[in-house]
Amino acid sequence: MKPPIRSAKSTNAIIDPVGLGVAPSSLIETEHRYGARNYEPLPVVMAHGEGVWLWDENGRRYLDMLSAYSAVSHGHAHPRIVQALIAQAQRLSVTSRAVHTDKLPAFLKRLTELTGLDRALPVNTGLEAVETALKAARKWGYRVKGIPDGRAEIIVCENNFHGRSITIVGFSSDPQYGDGFGPFAPGFKSIPFGESAALEAAITPHTAAFLVEPIQGEGGIIVPPEGYLAEVARICRKHRVLLLVDEIQTGMGRTGKFLASEHEGVRPDGVMLGKALGGGMLPVSAFVSTTEVMQVFRPGDHGSTFGGNPLAAAVALEALEVLFEERLIERSAESGAYLLAQLQTVKSPLIREVRGKGLFIGLEVDARRTDARAVVDRLLTRGLLSKDTHGTVVRFAPPLMIEKAEIDWAVEQVRAVFAELGTGGLVAAHEGDSTTRILLALVCFAIASCAAAQGRFCATDDALLFGNRMDGTLSTATVTVSNCGNQSWSFTDVSVDPATGPGWNVTTNCATGVTLPPGAKCSVTVGFAPTVPGQTSGGLWLRNTTGDSDPLLVFYGRGIDAQAGTASLTFVPSPLNFGAQAVGTQSGPVTLTLVNNGPARLVPSRFVINGPAAYDYSVDGTCGIGVPIPPGGSCTLTFYFQPAALGNRPANLNVDAPQLANLAIISINGTGTTFSESGADADVVEFYYPPANHYFLTASAAEKAFIDAGGVGAWVRTGFHFRAWSLDNAAPGTLPVCRFTGTGNIGPNSHFFTSDPNECAILKTNRFWQYEGFAFRTQPPAAGACAPNMIPVIRFYWAGTVVTELRHRYVVDPTEAERMRAAGWLEEGVVFCAPP
């Protein structure tokens, strides 16, 4: 039976009805009639709460294992916090920050004491705290770190949840959060959560901050590897990048420490607090940081009418005192360890994993056999309130004062629900478009030599290509599966892949548990009925007992409507080549321009990088899903290349839009190389000025930064560069390189570089050229060639018909050199030898 309720108002045990079983409430109908449908609540109307318990409108009670997503960590209607609320509300509630108030100073001081940081900025919701942190980080990047204006980057994690503002959903990896809300703010780069090496690889000189959750809550209670937060803190310090930790759900004792970052002894540069900070009474949040970060704000830079109001400050102060005086943090650690251990004793083939820290626990189900919402619904009928996330994880985060008896009862309900569900039944996964695909399965799988008895899986096809299909039409294709061996085998899992997109329908008599004797067959019919324009794909797993690789039947198609063909897209440049880049290092930015050749406006619906080395390339820019490109107009994408391995690193960018007749695809390439041991300490970067077809080289960090910031007009990096030696590094065998520019009005619209002392002396006397000084040092070729371990840099020129049309370019990439020759540029030969 349910444990009796521990009431703060009465010492008597309260026994009352449990769970659901009544007709739908008219209150739910009224809410549906007049409210926005941006939530899908559980079908229950709560009317009263006390401690860890809730009552619905019919008097039935429920053990609250959700705590309003950690906002009710102190329990419902905690008497001390209620009294603090009433007392302050009777004195003074809101004044705005136009005047000082008597409650705010103590609140700010307490926040800094508990976090070990210097200053706090109070706001209302967790989202506001995150937005405050983002603004502070960017301004710190410009004012303190010296990042060029408009170039600051903030790194975030995939699967993150930091709120739902227009900025934040722009860097969410959940497609629903951003669907239909673009265009989004640029300047955010996403990396895998829990991989510290990915952070270090993503950092550039323009990186201002790394924003991270210590444990991803909405993402599914994802706990990173031990030591992850400490390592990312070290990396951030090394590269002078701010570490911003979102503790809105994990803070306030939820994981068994005041802050989850304390588990690894990490002191971030900035922390966001919220939810439980309001004691389950009011929305209260804050951004707390070092003085170095917070000092970037000046009066008028940022504000909130209700932020830090006397009522919120009084309630939050009392919530903080209750947290420590009632040892709720220690109880979270103890009760959380107990709850985790007890949930792990629930044995079911439907459970994949139980994980968490403190009273922040997720139970992940096997999405092929059941879904988390089914578990949550059944728990609700038993009087236990929980919530699912992403359809695969049941979240358990009760108020921190929960007792052992209440935990035992909760686990009994979980055990009973999984017993009811049994082994489950395979279900089609939630439809959602996929940006990556699993490698195609082989058509025939064998497990033994041809001479022995064997079960063999054979199929007439492993991939179905539907091409373009008009929306509203249906196309079908059938694949026959057979046992082409001489031993029976059975299907163990026939299920639609979770990444299958919309518009697909699969019917098959190849079902889980079906046995195929030798020569027997079954079939799979795939229907494609697109309802919206765009590329989509899907897959059907046909796992079996043959013991070899799991077969996956994949299918691809693209929906089109009457708009298809009304616009066309070209890429400039095409293809996109990065040249050589040392493995593990990031290239400079390369800009790709997307031009709509019309006649209709073009609205991109998909940008996907795929191919063997897709993850070597990152991108941001002005192009975006849902951002229209007018006829004749353009947008830009800025690419970066960071090779993960040696050799050729190919990929493709795929762009889709309803107005395109077909997918627009551009190939991307670069070469991963090794670091040089030559002592070369300069990176020579190539820039290009499109209006004049003018190429330029520089090794100067200041010059690069000035050009990148737009200081001399529309110059862009080409992505090509080579290594050399700085002018003060007179390494053996190196010579300084003379730099010339064409004399205004009469000389070439070009730059010229040479390490040949004679050529340098001659050009100094030529009226068409002006000497600008030494640029860097390089190793000259011997007899027109470089040593085997060196990379040749070839000089090309465009002759033109008059002197002013003369152009020069210095090329290190062999593919680019071939393109130059094909375009009619003349080759002068090798002029520099660059270390690898």
N, C-alpha and C positions, 0 to 999 in steps of 0.2 A: 504494500500500500504506500501511498504518498507519505513522506515524513510530515509531521505537524509543522505549522508555520511558526517561526520565531518572530514574534511581533515586538517592535520597539515601543508600541503603545500599550500592549497588554502582555501579561505573562501566560495567559491561557492559550492552549493549542487550539487552532482553528481547523475544523474538518469541514470540507465542502465538496460539491460535485467536481468531477475531473473531466476535462476534454470537451470535444465537440458533440454534435448530435442534434442540433436544432436547425430550424429553417434559416435560410440566408437572411441577414439583417437588412431592414429597410435603410439603415444608416449607410451600408455599403452601396445600396442602390442609389441613394442620394449623392454619395461621393462620386459614383460613376457618372451620374447625370450632370453634375455641375463642376467637377474637377478635371484637371488635365490628367491624361493617362500616361504619365511619365514614371509611374511605379506599378508594380504588380504585387501588392501585399498578399500575405497569407489571409485566408478567408475567415478572419476573426476580428471582432471589435473589442479592444481593450478599454476598460473603463476605470481601473484602479490598480495601483501598484504599491507594494511595501516590501522592502528588503530585496530578496531574490525572487519574489512572487509577483504575478500579475493576475488580475481577474478580468474576465470579459463582461459584456453587458448583461449576461444571464447569470452571473455569479460563479461561473466555473473558473478554476484557478490553474495557473500554468507556472512551471519552474522556468524562469527566464535565463536561458543559456546563451543569450545574444547580447544583452546589456546595451541595446541601441548602438551597436557597432563600437562598443567600449565607452560610450558616453555616460553610462550609468554604472561605472565601476564601484561607486560608493553604495550602490543599492538604491531602490526606489524610495523616495521621500525620507531620506536620512534626516532624523529629527534635528540634529545640530545644524545641518545645512538649511533646512526649512526655516528654522528660527532666525538664522543669519539673513536669509532672504526677506523674511517678514520685517525684521527690525530695520534693515536698511531701506526697504521700500517705503516704510512709514516716515523715514527721515529725508532721503534724497535719492532719486533714481538716476536721472540723466541731466547733464548740463551741457554736453559736448566738450571738446577739448579747448574751447575758447577761454576757459578759466581753469585754475587748479582746483582739485578736490582733495578731501582729507583721507580717502581710502586708497587712492592710486599709488602713492609713494611706497607704502608698505608692501603692496602687491608686487610692484616692480622689483623691490629689494629682495623679496622672498624668491622670486623667479631666478634672479641672478645667483643667489646663494645656493639654490638646489641644483642648478645646471653647471655651476662653476664658470659661468660666462659673465660678461660685464654689463650689458644693457639689454632692455626688453622693450618691444613695441607691441602694445596690446591692440588686438582687433576682435572680431566676433567669431567668424567661422574658420574652420581649418583651411578652407580654400583661400581665405584672405591672408592667413599666415604664410601659406606657400607663395602666393603672389607677392607678398611683401619681401620674402626671401629672394625671389627671382629678381625683383627690382633692385634690391640691395646688392646682389651679386653682380649684376650687369654694371651698375654704377661704380662699384668697387673695381671691376675690371678696367673701366675707362679711367677713373680718377686715380687709382692707386697702382694697379699693375701696369698701366700704360698701353692697354689694347687699343688699336685704332678705332675711332668712333664707328659704330654700326657693325663691328666685326666680332663682338663677343659671342662666345659659344658656351652653352651649358649642357653638360652631359647628363643624361637620365638613363634609367634602366628599362629594358623591355618588360612588359607585364606590370608596369607601375600603376599606382593609383594615387594621385595627389589632389583630386577634385575634378570639377566639371566646368571650369571657366573656359572661355573660348581659347585662351592661351594654352591651358593645361591639356585639354582634349586634343590639341594639335600635336602633342608629343606622346599621346597614349598609343599603345599597340593594340588596343581593343577597337576594331573597326566601327562598332556601333557608337562609341563615344564621340567620334568625329564625323559620323555620316551626316552629310547635308549641312555642316556648320562651317565649312571652309570659306575663304582662304584662312590659313593659319599663320601665326607668327613664325618667322624663321629663327635660326640661331640655336636649335636644339639637336643634339645628336644622341641616338639611342644605342645602348650596348647590352649584351646579355647580363642578367642579374647573377651575382655570385661568382663572376669570373674577374678577378682582380687584374689579370693580364690584359683583358679587353679594355679596362679603364686606361691603363698606361699606354696601350696602343692607340687609343682614341684621342689622347691629349695632344693639343697643338699649342703654339704660342698664343693663340686667341682664346684658349679655354679659361673661363673665369671660375667655374664651379662645377662640382659633381653633386647632384641631388639624388638621394637614395633613401629607401625605407630599410630599417635594420632587419625587419621581417615583412615580406609582402603580404598584406592582409587581404585586400580585395582580390589580389592575384591568386589566392588559394592557400594562405598561411604557408608561404614558401620560406623556409629557413635556409639561409646561405651556409656554405661550408664554414666550419670553425676557423676563426682567424681572418675571415674575409674583411670585416669592418676595420680591424686593426691594420690590415695590409693596405686597404684603399686609403686609410688615413695617412699611412706612410707615403704612399704614392702622391697624394695631394700635397703633402708638405714638400716633397722632393721637387715638384713642378710648380710650386706656388699657385695651387688651385684650391679654392675654398671647398671644404667638405660641409655640405648642408644635409642634415639628417631630419627626415620627416618622422617625428615621434608622435603624431597626432593620435594614432591608434595604439602604438606600442608603448608610449610614455605613461606617466602617472601610475607606475607599478604594475602595469598589465602583464609584463613578462617576468616579474619577480625582482626587478630593479626599478628605481625611479625612472631611469631612461634605459631603453634596451641597449644603447651604445655602451653603457657601463659594464656590460658583461665582458667586454674585451678591453676595458680601460681606455676607451676612446673619448676624447674631448673634441667635439666638432667645432668648426668655426661659427656655425649657426644651427639652431634647433627650432623646429616648429612644434608647438604644443596646442592641444585643443581637446575636443570631446569631453573627457572626464575632468578637465580643468574647470568646467562649469558645474561640477558636482551633480550632474543629472538634472539640473534646474534651468540653466540658461546657456545660450551659445557664447562661450568665452574661449578665445585663443590668443596666441602670442608668438611673435618671432623673437628669439633671444640669441644674442651673438656677442662676439668680441667688439671692443670699441673700434678697432680698425675697420670692421665691416659697417657697424651702425653709424659711424661718424660721417658717412657719405650723404646721409639725409640732412637736409636743411629745411627750415620752416617753409611749408607749402609744397614740398616734394611729395608727401604722402600723408594720408590721413583717413579718419573714419569717424563719423558723427557719434556712433555708439561705442566705439572702441575704447576700453578702459573706463567706462562709465562707473559711477560709484556703486551701483547695484551689482554689476558684474564683478568689480574688484572685491567687494565684501564677500560675495558668494565664493569666488575662486580662492580667496585667502582661507576661508573656513574649510573648503574642500581639501586644500593642501594640508592644513593642520590635522583634519580627520585622518587623512591618508597615513600620517606618521604616528599620531597618538594612538590609533586603533590597530597599528601594525598591519595595515592592509597589504603593504608591499611584501612583507615576510610571509603573510598568509597566501598571497598569490603564488609565491615560489613553492611553498609546501603543498598547497591544494592543487596547484598545476601539475606538479610531479606526480601526485596521486591520481589525478584524473587521467593524465596521459598513460600511466601504467595500467589503469583499469580499462580504458578504452582499447588498449593493445591486447587485452585478453579476449576481446570479442572476435571470434574466429568466423570468417565468412569468405567464400570465394568472390564476393562482391566488393570486398575491401582491399584496396591496393596499399594504402599506407595511412598510419596515424602519426602526425608530427606536430611540433609546436614547442613553445617555451612559456613557462608560467601558465597563466590561465588564458592563453591565446593558442588554441588548438584547432587543427583541421583534420577531418577524416575524409580521405580521398576514395571515391568509389571507382569501380571499373566501368567506364562510360559505355562500353560495348554491351553491358548486361543490365544496367539500371542507370538512373540519373539521380543526382543529389536532391533534386526537388521532390522526387518520390519518397525519399527517406525523410525529408523535412516535413512533408504533409502527414506521413504516418506518425511521426513523433508528435506532431501537433494534436492529433486525435487522442494521444496518450497523455496530453497535458504537459508536453515539453516544448518550449519555444526555441527554435534554432533558425538558421538561415543558410541557404546554399550560395555558393559563388561559382560562376562560370560553369554551372551545371555539373560539376564533378567533385566539389568539395563541400562537406557540411562543416560549418563553422561553429565552434563552441567557445564562447567567451563570456562566462557568467559574471555577475558582480563578485568583487574580490572577497567578500565575507562569506561566501558559500561554505557550508559545513560538509564534513565527510559523509554524513547520512544522506544529505541531499545529492552529493556526487554519486553515492552508491545507487540511489533510486534512479538518477538520470541514466547511469550506465545500464541498469536493468531494462529501461525502456529502449535504449539503443540495441541491446542484445535481442530483445523481443522483436523489434522491427526487422532486423536482418534475418531472424528466424522465419518471419512471415514472408519475406521476399525470397527466401530459399536460395537457389543458385541463379535466379534471374533468367531473363531471356535476352538474346542478342537484339539490340535495337539499333536503328539507323542513327548515326551521330547527327547533332545539330548542323544544319547546312551553313557553310561559310566559305567564301572564296579563299583559295590557297595561293600563296606567292612562291611556294617551292613545292616540288614533287619528289616523291621517292623514286629511285631508279627503277626503270621498268623491269618486271620480272621476266625470266627466261620463259620461252614457250614450253619447253619440256624439261621436267625435273626427274632425275634418276637417283636412286640411292645405292645401287650395287652394280657390279659388272654385268655385262649382257649375258654372261654364261650362267649367272645365278638367278634364283627366284627373286623378283623385285617388283615393287610397286612404282609405277611411273605416272606422273601427272602430265598430260598433254592438253593443249588448247589451240584452237584454230587461229587465235590472235591474242596478243598481249596489250594492244593499244588500239582504241577506236578513235578515229579522227573525223569529227563531224563537219569541220570547217564553219563557214558562215551560214547561219540559219535565221530566217525571218522570225521575229517575235510572234508568238501565237501559233506557230506551226509545230508539228511533231515529226521528228525523224527517229527511226529506230535502227538498231543493228544488233545482231545476235552472234554470240561466240559459243562454240560447242566445246565442252570439256569432256575428256575421256580418260579412262584408265588404259594406257597403251602398254602396260606391263603384263606380267603373268602372276601377280599377287594382288589380292584385294586391299583396298585402302579406304579410309573414311575422311570426311570433312570434319575438322575440329572447330573451325570458326569461319563462317561465311557472313561477312558484315561490311557495310558501307564505311569507307574510310572517313574519319572525322573531318578531314579537310575538304570533303566534297562540297562544291558550290551549288548555287540554286539552279533549278531547271532540269535536274536529272531525276530519272525514275528507273529503278532497277527491279526486274522481276526474274526469278530464277527458281528452278527445282533442284539446284545444287545447294542443299541446305545443311546446316550444322547437324552432324550425326548421321547423315546419309552415307551409306557404304557403296562404293563402286567396285564390283567384281571385274576381273579382266575383260576388256572389250566393252564395258558398259559406258554409257554417256549421260550427260545432263547438259542443260543449256542456260545461258545467261542472256537476257534481252535488256538492252540499255536504251531508254528513251530520252531524247533531248528535246525539251519544249521550252525554249527561252521565253522569259516574260519581260526581260529588260535587256537593253543592248550591253554588250561587253563580253570579254573572254572569260570562260569558266572551265573548270576541270573537276574531275572526281575519280574515285577508285573503288573497287570492290575487292576485299581480301578473300582469298580462297585457300585458307590455311588447311593443311591436311596431314595425315600420318605418314606421308612418304619420307619424312625426315630431312628433306632438303630445304632450301631457301623458301620463305613464305611467298607464294605467288600473289601478285597484285595486278588485276586487270584495270588499266587506266583509260580514261576517256577525256577528250578535249573538244570544246566547241565554242562558238562565238555567236551571241545573239546580235541581230541587226534589225533596224527598222527603216522607215522611209528617209531618215536623215543620212544613212550611210552613203558616203561618196560625195557629200556636199562640201567637204573640206579636205585638205591634204596637208601633211606635215613633212617638213624637211629639217635636217639637223646640220648645224654648222659649228665646228668642222665635222666631217664624217669620213672615215671612222674616227673614234676618239682614242688617241695613242698617248701613253704616258712615258714610254721609253723605259730606261733602267732605273730601278729603285732598290736600295738595300732592303733585304728581308727584315720585317719588323719595324721599319721606319715609314713615316707618312710623307707623301709627296706634298708639294705645294698645290694650291687650287688650280683646277683647269675648268674653264667656263664652256658650257655647251649651250648654244642658242637653238631654241625650237621655234620655227617660223611657220605660221599658218598661211598657206597659199590660197585659202578661201575656196569658193566665194562666201561660204557661211562661217559664222563664228565657230570656234572649236572649243569644246568643254571637256578636258581630260577626265577620264573616270578611273584610270589605273596607271600607276608607274611601278614597274617591277624590274629589278635587276636579277637576272638568273644566269646560269652557265656554270662551268666548272669552278671558277674563282669568284663567284658573285660576292662573297663576303669580304673580298679584298678591297671593295670599292664602297665608299660612302658618299652621300650626296645631300645637298640642301639647295635652296634657291627660291626664285620668285614663281616658278611653275608649281602648280598644286592641283590636287583633285578638286574638281568643281570650280576652278578659277578660269574664267573664259579667256580665250585668246582671239581677238577680233581678226577679221580678214586682213591680211597683210601685216598683222601684229606679231609679236614674239614674246617669249619669256626665257629665262635663263636658269640653268641648273649648274651648280658648282660641285665638281667631283674631286675626290681625294683618293689616292691609291696607296694602300699599305699591304705589300705582298706578304702572304703567309708562308711562302715556300719559294725555292729557286725555280728559275725557268719561266716559260711563257705562262701568263695568267689571264686567259681570255674570259670574257663575260659579255652579256648583252643587256641593253636597256630596252624594255618593251613599253610602249605607250599606247593606251587605248582611249578611244572617245567615240561616242555614238555617231559622230559626223565622219569618221574615217571608214573608207571602204574595207581596209584591212588593218591589222596591227602595224604600227610604225616601230621598226626595230633598227637599232644602231649597235654595231659591235664596239666593244671596249677592250683595250689590250694594254699590257704593260709587262715588264720583265723583272722578276725577282733576282737580285744579285747579292753577292757577299760583301761584307765590309772590307775595306782596304787596310792593309797593315803598313801602308807607305808613308804614313805621317801627314797625308793630305788633310788639311783642316778648313778648306773653303768649299762652298757649294755654289757653283756657277749656274744661275737660273736664267732661262730664256723667257723674254716677254715679247709680245706682238701687238702692233698698233694697226688694226684692220683698215681704217680709212686710207692709210698710206702704204699698206703691205710692208711694214717696216719691222724688222726683227732686232732685238737688243739683248745683250748679255750683261749680267752684273753679279759680282760676288759680295757686294756690300750689303750688310744687313739693313743699314739705314736706308739705302736706296731702294731695296726691296719693299720695305715697309712703306716708304713714301709713295711708290708706284701702286702698291696694293691698296693704299688708302685713296687712290684717285688723284694724287697730287699733280700729275702731268697729263690728265685726260684719260681717254678710254683704252689704256694699255691693259692687257690681260696676260696671265701666265699661260704658256702653251702646254705646260706639264713636263717639258724636257729640261734636263739639267745634267751636269757632269761635275765630277770632283776635281779640285785643283788645290793649290797652296796659296795661303794668304801672302800678302806682300812682305810681311816681316818674317816669313818662314822660308829662308833661303836654303831649301833642301838641296842636296847634291843633285846635279843634272837638271835643275829647273831654271827657267828664264822668266823675267817679267814680261807681261803682255801689254803692248801699247794699245791704247784705245783712241780711235778717231771718229769724228762725226762730220757729215758733209757740210761744207760752207753754205750758209743761208743764201737762197736765191740762185746760186750758180752751181753748187755741189750736189752730190747724190743725196737723196732722202734716205740715208742709210747710216749704219755704224760699221766700222771696220776694225778688226782685231788681228794683231800679229805678234808673235814672239821672236820673229826674225829681226835682229838688230839692223841689218842693211835695209830691209823693207820699211822698218820704222823710220830710219833716217831719211829715206827717199820721200816718204809721205809727208814728213814734217816740212818739206820744201814745196809741196804740191798745193797750189792755191785752192783746189777743190776740196781739200780736207783740212780740218782743224784738229790739232792734237789736244786730247783731254787728260792725258796722264796715263800712269800704269793702272791696270784693272785688277790683275791677280798674277800669280806665277803658275807656269805649266811646264811640262816636259815636252820639248820639241821632238818631232819625228826624226828618225835617222834614215837617210836615203828614201824619204817619202813614206816610211812605214813605222809602225809602233812595235814595241816589244810584244811577245805573245801574251803577256799578262796585263797588257794595257788596252784601253779602249780608244780607237781612233776618232778624232773629231774632224769632220770633213767640211771644207768651206765650199759653199755654192754661191753663184751670183746670177742675177738676172740682168742681161745686158741693156735692154731697152734700146731706144733709138737716139736718145740724147743723154748727156751726163746725168741730168737730174733724175732720170728713170733707173739709174743703176741701183741695185739692191744686193745685199749680202746676207747670207745665213750660215750658221755653224751647226752642223747636224751630227748627233751622236748615235741616234737610233737607226739601225739598218733598214727597217721598214719605212721610216720616214724619209730616209735617203732615196729609196726606190721611188717613193711618191714624188719627190722633188725632181728626179730625173724624168719621170713620166710627164710631169707638168711643164717641162721645157727649161728648167734651171740648168745652168752649166756647172760642171764639177771642176774645181780647181785642185782638189787633192787633200791629203791629210795635213792639217796645220798644227794640231795639238794632240798630245797623248794623255788621256785621262786615266787615273787609277780606277779599278773596279769598285 
